[in-house]
Amino acid sequence: MNMWQLVAAFAAPIVAALVIWILNRILEKRPRLIALIGHYSTFTLRSPPPSTASPNVVYGNSIVLKNSGKKVATNVRVAHNNLPDYRIHPPIKYREDRQDDGAVEIVFPKLVPGEQVTISYLFYDSTPWETIYLHTKSDEGFAQALEAIPTPRPTNFVVWSIRAFAFVGISAVVYLLVSLVASRLLPVG
């Protein structure tokens, strides 16, 4: 083992740890706004008495907004082409900004880290959801929109195992790169 291979063997884990730490600090210190789009549902309501009344069909959907980042998300805007009846839970401060073209934004002044808000919608026609909801954004950027599909969370053992394998992989790549550069710059013998 020559001198550069020895240096690479010691430097690789240190450089890998430094790269992971820097990436973590860059990605961690910002809001991370997520909009979980719930399933579309239909209900048939019967007015009393059921024998004399015709059924009324209503439709529903929901959005769960969450700031999973480490910084406050400001001016969170949920944009709609048209805004049906809705309810916000838990009750927090918000306002409606109406546009001349009929579009409406529900604006939350801020969502603190870890805060979660659900907007539940109820409407009486079969308007496709894609024509009601447009997008969610804040002063820091657009929210990541995800279709809500229930999945089990991995155990802490699985999470830490993945992190350990990633660290070993980054260390190996750094070692190989340093060894390759050193062998090209300083040929042995």
Helices and strands as residue ranges (DSSP letters): H 3-28, E 33-37, E 41-45, E 56-67, E 73-80, E 85-89, E 95-98, E 104-111, E 116-123, G 129-131, E 133-138, E 141-142, E 144-147, H 156-185
